[in-house]
Amino acid sequence: MTDAPPTTGLHHVTNICTDMDETVAFYEDVLGWHTVKRTQNYDDPGTPHYYFSPTPTGEPGTNVTYFEYPNSQGAPGPGASHHFAFGVEDEETLREWQEHLRERDIRVSEVKDRTYFKSIYFSDPDGLVFELATGGPGFGRDEEEPGSEEIDPFERGYGN
């Protein structure tokens, strides 16, 4: 490890959407989250900047924010996020989410076994990929000290 100053963890994630009303509906009506702040992008005044959180007060570490840029389209690749994941308590909760999303006509994957956790995938109205993931069994599943060796999941038969 380096002598870098400490961090407290992930504070928030900011994304771009093309229609803030659709994004608000997705977070509030589909995910059941709260809109905890509506402001402007400090670096681009006039551009809406909304903050969403699963908690009513939006504590640091719980927020996903969006800038609205209508008629824009991103491309996957270097410099872009592939997906981001929210945690859920257990596989039962994961399956409840799967059913909840399907009832709202959201395309959602089957439960995937990722060796260290189980998860499902779905997308927001602009195609941003979300993952819901369980906490366990955890990264210590196949080595004494997590990160101490390179694991080939296919060689070990973990593929899913």
C-alpha positions as CSV (number, residue, x, y, z in Angstrom):
1,M,0.0,0.0,0.0
2,T,1.0,3.6,-0.6
3,D,1.1,6.5,1.9
4,A,-1.9,8.1,0.2
5,P,-4.2,10.0,2.5
6,P,-7.2,7.9,3.6
7,T,-10.7,8.1,2.0
8,T,-14.0,7.2,3.7
9,G,-15.3,5.2,0.7
10,L,-17.5,6.0,-2.3
11,H,-19.3,9.3,-1.8
12,H,-21.6,9.4,-4.8
13,V,-21.7,8.5,-8.5
14,T,-22.8,11.0,-11.2
15,N,-24.3,10.0,-14.5
16,I,-25.8,11.7,-17.5
17,C,-29.4,11.3,-18.7
18,T,-31.3,12.6,-21.6
19,D,-34.7,13.2,-19.9
20,M,-34.7,14.1,-16.2
21,D,-38.5,13.4,-15.9
22,E,-37.9,9.8,-17.0
23,T,-34.9,9.4,-14.7
24,V,-36.9,10.8,-11.7
25,A,-39.7,8.3,-12.5
26,F,-37.2,5.4,-12.7
27,Y,-35.6,6.2,-9.4
28,E,-38.8,7.1,-7.5
29,D,-41.4,4.8,-9.1
30,V,-39.3,1.7,-10.0
31,L,-36.5,1.8,-7.5
32,G,-38.5,3.5,-4.7
33,W,-35.7,6.0,-4.0
34,H,-36.0,9.6,-2.9
35,T,-35.1,12.7,-4.9
36,V,-33.0,14.4,-2.2
37,K,-31.7,17.5,-4.1
38,R,-32.6,19.3,-7.3
39,T,-30.0,21.9,-8.4
40,Q,-27.8,22.9,-11.3
41,N,-24.5,21.6,-12.5
42,Y,-21.9,23.9,-10.8
43,D,-19.6,23.5,-13.8
44,D,-22.4,24.0,-16.4
45,P,-25.0,26.4,-15.1
46,G,-28.5,25.8,-16.5
47,T,-27.9,22.1,-16.7
48,P,-30.2,20.2,-14.2
49,H,-28.4,18.2,-11.5
50,Y,-30.6,15.8,-9.4
51,Y,-29.5,13.6,-6.5
52,F,-31.2,10.3,-5.7
53,S,-30.8,8.1,-2.6
54,P,-32.5,5.1,-1.0
55,T,-32.6,7.2,2.2
56,P,-34.7,10.3,2.7
57,T,-31.8,12.5,3.6
58,G,-29.2,11.2,1.1
59,E,-26.2,10.6,3.3
60,P,-22.8,10.5,1.6
61,G,-22.2,7.0,0.1
62,T,-25.9,6.6,-0.8
63,N,-26.3,9.1,-3.7
64,V,-26.5,8.7,-7.4
65,T,-26.7,12.0,-9.2
66,Y,-27.6,12.9,-12.8
67,F,-26.9,15.8,-15.2
68,E,-29.5,16.1,-17.9
69,Y,-28.1,16.5,-21.5
70,P,-31.0,16.0,-23.9
71,N,-30.2,14.6,-27.4
72,S,-26.8,13.2,-26.2
73,Q,-25.6,9.7,-26.5
74,G,-22.6,8.1,-24.8
75,A,-20.6,5.1,-26.0
76,P,-19.3,2.3,-23.9
77,G,-15.6,2.1,-23.7
78,P,-12.5,3.5,-21.9
79,G,-13.4,6.5,-19.8
80,A,-17.0,5.3,-19.4
81,S,-18.6,3.2,-16.7
82,H,-19.6,-0.4,-17.6
83,H,-22.1,-0.6,-14.8
84,F,-22.5,0.0,-11.1
85,A,-23.9,-2.2,-8.4
86,F,-26.2,-1.6,-5.4
87,G,-26.1,-4.0,-2.5
88,V,-29.0,-6.1,-1.2
89,E,-29.2,-8.2,1.9
90,D,-29.4,-11.7,0.5
91,E,-30.5,-13.9,-2.4
92,E,-34.2,-13.8,-1.3
93,T,-34.1,-10.0,-1.5
94,L,-32.4,-10.2,-4.9
95,R,-35.3,-12.4,-6.2
96,E,-37.8,-10.0,-4.7
97,W,-36.2,-7.2,-6.7
98,Q,-36.2,-9.4,-9.8
99,E,-40.0,-9.9,-9.5
100,H,-40.5,-6.2,-8.6
101,L,-38.6,-5.1,-11.8
102,R,-40.5,-7.5,-14.0
103,E,-43.8,-6.3,-12.7
104,R,-42.8,-2.8,-13.8
105,D,-41.8,-4.1,-17.3
106,I,-38.1,-3.6,-16.7
107,R,-36.0,-6.2,-18.5
108,V,-33.9,-8.0,-15.8
109,S,-31.4,-10.9,-16.0
110,E,-31.7,-14.2,-14.3
111,V,-29.8,-14.5,-11.1
112,K,-26.0,-14.8,-11.8
113,D,-23.6,-16.6,-9.5
114,R,-20.5,-14.5,-9.5
115,T,-18.7,-16.8,-7.0
116,Y,-18.2,-14.0,-4.4
117,F,-21.8,-12.8,-4.6
118,K,-25.0,-13.3,-6.6
119,S,-26.6,-10.6,-8.7
120,I,-29.1,-9.4,-11.3
121,Y,-28.7,-6.8,-14.1
122,F,-31.1,-4.3,-15.6
123,S,-30.9,-0.8,-17.3
124,D,-32.2,2.7,-16.7
125,P,-34.2,4.5,-19.4
126,D,-30.9,5.6,-21.1
127,G,-29.4,2.2,-21.1
128,L,-27.1,2.6,-18.1
129,V,-26.5,-0.9,-16.6
130,F,-27.3,-1.5,-13.0
131,E,-26.5,-4.5,-10.9
132,L,-28.0,-5.6,-7.6
133,A,-25.6,-7.8,-5.7
134,T,-25.6,-9.8,-2.4
135,G,-22.9,-9.3,0.2
136,G,-21.8,-12.9,0.4
137,P,-20.2,-15.2,0.4
138,G,-17.4,-12.6,0.0
139,F,-14.0,-12.2,-1.5
140,G,-12.3,-14.5,1.0
141,R,-14.1,-17.5,-0.4
142,D,-11.1,-19.0,-2.2
143,E,-8.0,-17.5,-0.7
144,E,-6.9,-16.7,2.9
145,E,-6.0,-13.1,2.1
146,P,-8.3,-11.5,-0.5
147,G,-6.3,-10.1,-3.4
148,S,-3.2,-12.1,-2.7
149,E,-3.3,-14.2,-5.9
150,E,-4.8,-14.0,-9.3
151,I,-7.8,-16.2,-9.6
152,D,-8.9,-17.7,-13.0
153,P,-12.7,-18.2,-12.5
154,F,-13.0,-20.4,-15.6
155,E,-10.1,-22.6,-14.7
156,R,-11.7,-23.1,-11.3
157,G,-15.1,-23.9,-12.9
158,Y,-16.8,-20.7,-11.6
159,G,-18.2,-19.7,-15.0
160,N,-21.8,-18.3,-15.1
